[in-house]
Amino acid sequence: MQLSLSVKDKSIETSGITKDYKEALCEFIWNSFEANATEVEISYTKNELSGINTISISDNGDGIVYEDIADTFGTFLASKKNSLSLMKSKANKGKGRFSFTAIASEATWKTVYKQGDNYLLFNIFLSNRNKNLVDYNDPKISDEKETGTTITLSNIIDLLPENISMLHLEDTLLKEYAWFLYLNKNDDYRIIINGEKLDYSKYINVELSQEKTIIIEDYSFSLNLIVWLDKIKEKYCSYYLDSSDTVKGKDTTTFNRNTMNYNHSMFVCSEFFNHLDDISLDSISAQTGFYLSLDDQRIIKELKKEIHNLIQNNLRDYMSGKADEVINKMINERKTFPTFKDDKYDQLRKQDLINVTKELYCLDSRIFYKLKPVQEKSLLGFLNLLLDSEERERILDIVEQIIELTPEQREDFSNVLKKTKLENIIETMKFIEGRYSKLDILKKIVFDLGKFANERDNIQKIVENNYWLFGEQYNLATADKTMATALKEYNYILYGAKSPTTKLEHDDENDRRMDIFMCNARKVESDSGIYIDENIIVELKAPRIPLSNTVYRQIEDYMLFIRKQPSFNSIRRQWKFIAVCSVIDDDVKVRYDAFKEKGKPGLVMQADNYEIYALTWDDVFKSFELRHSFILDKLKMNREEIAKELFNNKTQNEKQMVSELTQKAISRTAN
């Protein structure tokens, strides 16, 4: 049986039917989905020359109803299927079935539809040779008990097997269908290419995309926000669909700033749109061919507010992730972020600046957009100075001179400034309190319980667990090991060698022990402008032992020993040897005068890049207090209360008390 179109070949050829095979396949896939299919599969067969023999597009849709063939195939430039046309790249307007001409010269439709309790099958045939004739046969009872349609394209034009592979089709199909598959993921909609399922998560950020259902005046609205991984050709729009998934209108969102790269689309589904006819929701007062009632206007106004809030909150999450990436580049790549010391207090300051910078970036990334490194460095330095001053809350006033903040944004940013300041105060108080509690323990042991303490079981254990006593810049490397082992491990610790195998040259190396050996965790710039590794060796003695010439010579022997090692005498290494005792003999004190002009308290010997210091425990304690005095003054810490709490100990045995205090001091908290 034949059905004749009321158009000539020339009309079909000049009607704008696609000549691109990928676009043609998309037209067929849309036709399948418009026929309520949930699965569409594209496959091909090879001929004897390993070329393409046929291409098939199969679906599990409703099939083509025989009685409707005059409407579906007999009328050119008309289509009963239009529910998705506003979101398709092109509305086919009845041309989709002729898209086969971009791929093949012949097309056969094998379709099964249901009529009553029966499944009926018939075929439709179109040829490029005579486009105005549709051949089809009468339906018959089908053995298949499922509806669906398979289109077989034959006499393929200029296509190879690789053209029908996922590799070649994936990008086009994702741009066309990713949103549709995502919205219908709960119904398991699928597109399959030669047995491989199209993965929409390659085009959609599924972690950031959101779904939300809201109720407005008894109407339920399903909001689906899609965040794209890449840019899309269309503007960022909200699409409004009725209960049959027909698009009834769209409007652009207000989040289209290019500097953000926040690629998104919103899909809103509700039966509320059923009674609206092809509206444009850009304006709720003037509609195309339709005037909204006051009730509808009120609902749409509330709906747009909900859409705006959902996108804005989602954008904040997106910008938060982007801010982490940008700040990481500022710190590690661009080197524009202010530098901070490794000590706990400076790290709190660093985190404070990171938090405020992140919040500022989330408010408006354009503040940092296309800044030159020197500009970015200046801006961050300015922020850091304000955060450290009494004017930190003035940052909000300055920001408002640059960007316009909503009341909610202003409140959020103000809260960040207050919160980070409060958090830093609390953390700093805990940090300093913990340090001083351990300092007071060591003082108690050294000055009050000295005759019950020894260097190895008490003093050394406390110092090696609290090496910040000698400066935040040092990291503990080894403790209580022979000089040979310590120096062998020097390369291992500092440079990550696989094993400590450095060979040393000294007759009695294994008889010499160092109490604490610390190496610098960062490079230090010397007076001459070169970077060096700074190391510190500490000789600890029990509180009752004075710092005599004997102790001094022991330290001096350490220095001479190291100077003889070829592996460790580079001018790019600096060594500091520190002897610490409760008191210093006069014959050692006289050495201070020789190096007084160096301005280094405690220095008793200097040769090249080697220095020896003789310090009392009081020198060590006072140095720490002076380094932290400015913090103490701000925090108004009550030292007496800390000491009272520490030493409110019922233990009468002083030797046992030393042991208990040592355990308290070597705990890892508040270091």
Buried (B, 14 or more C-beta within 10 A) or exposed (E): EEBEBEBEEEBBEEBEBBEEBBBBBBBBBBBBBBBEBBBBBBBBEEEEEEEBBBBBBBBBBBBBBBEEBEEBBBBBEEBEBBBBBBBBEBBBBBBBBBBBBBBBBBBBBBBBBBEEEEBBBBBBBBBBEEBBEBBBEEBEEBEEEEBBBBBBBBEBBEBEBEBBBBEBBBEBBBBBBBBBBBBBBEEEBBBBBEEEEBBBBEBBBBEBBBBBEBEBEEEEBBBBBBBBBEEBEEEBBBBBBBEEBBBBBBBEBEBEEEEBEBBBBBBBBBEBBEEBEEBBBEEBEEBEEBEBEEEBBBBBEBBBEBBBEBBBEBBBBBBEEBBEEBBEEBBEEBEBBBEBBEBBBEBBBBBBBBBBBBBBBBBBBBBBEEBEEEEBBEBBBEBBEBBEEEEBEEBBEEBEEEEEBEEEBBEBBBEBBEEBBEBBEEBBBEBBBBBBBBBBBBBBBBEBBBEBBBBEEBBBBBBBBBBBBBBBBBBBBBBBBBBBBBBBBBBBBBEEBEEBEBEBEBEEBEEBBBBBBBBBBEEEEBEEEEEBBBBBBBBBBBBBBBBBEEBBEBBBBBBEBBBEBEBBBEEEBBBBBBBBBBBBBEEBEEBBEEBEEEEBEBBBBBEEBBBBBBBBBEBBBEBBEEBBEEBEEEBEBEBEEBBEEBEEEEEEEEEEBBBEBBEBBBEEEBB
